[in-house]
Amino acid sequence: MQLNISLEQPEKKLALFGSADRHLRMIRETFGVQVVSRDDELRVSGENDQVGKAAIVIEQMQKTLRRQDWLSAEDVGRAIGSTSARRDGHSADDIDVYAGGKAIRAKTPGQQRYLEAIFTHDLTFCLGPAGTGKTYLAVAAAASILKRGGAKRLVLARPAIEAGERLGFLPGDLQAKVNPYLQPLFDALHDMMDFEQVKRFMVGNVIEVIPLAFMRGRTLNEAVVILDEAQNTTPSQMLMFLTRLGRESRMIVTGDATQVDLPGHTPSGLVDAIRKLQGIKGIATVELERTDIVRHKLVQSIVDAYEPVEPLHRRKE
């Protein structure tokens, strides 16, 4: 398929294309299409679906240039990220990742909101009880973004044991010490990819599964970064994690505010961050409820049997 797109403001061609055609290159690499400039037009060719998505991104870019005279790589990355995640350019419920031969889909309205938030925001917080798919859907969405070229790396992190991450008393080398606490992330990955593919990606540093403490001092560019069990981070650890966000990257932070294992009266970094960052553009918060539990039917009954806890936004310190 070939599509010709007229430039609304030819005088802003440099801003639209980016320095050394960087923005066009991002579109080419993400959607696998050819984008060629001819006079005051862009000629996009490739598979029908991908050409359509590239056209939507270019339209969003031109729309942004109606309001301003420049485009950053982050602007283009956001347009690509939101469009890559849509089915026919309109829905985020079609993840091209499979488990057991079946495509992974949102099973509840809450899960649908969660996926929409991931695909349209640079930073997404998700809270909810066990069994609501917080981690599983985050990994599935990240794998889909990786597959479509929206990111070059997938980084999964988890606090080990408690906020202090004291691993020394455990037997074995470092890998043996941290593996039990990272296993849920490996389980989700292995559901969606075969063992050899996961191994190959890890050897090639495309996928990295690490304890939270190992992220200090790093900047993660062009990556999808997931922090699981974030309720067991302290505010300082959460700040450390959030400031790892690099260019053209997005973060997903998951946790259950009712299952904080921090010692004494140490505040949860997850709860603290959501309150401090509320209302900032580019950040979404999704709260999943007991009705979003999709594990064995008994899990919801077990959660219901315990003392009900008000949603985070209605709780007081």
Summary of the structure (lengths in Angstrom):
residues: 317
radius of gyration: 20.9
end to end distance: 57.3
largest distance: 67.6
contacts: 998
relative contact order: 0.13
helix: 46%
strand: 17%
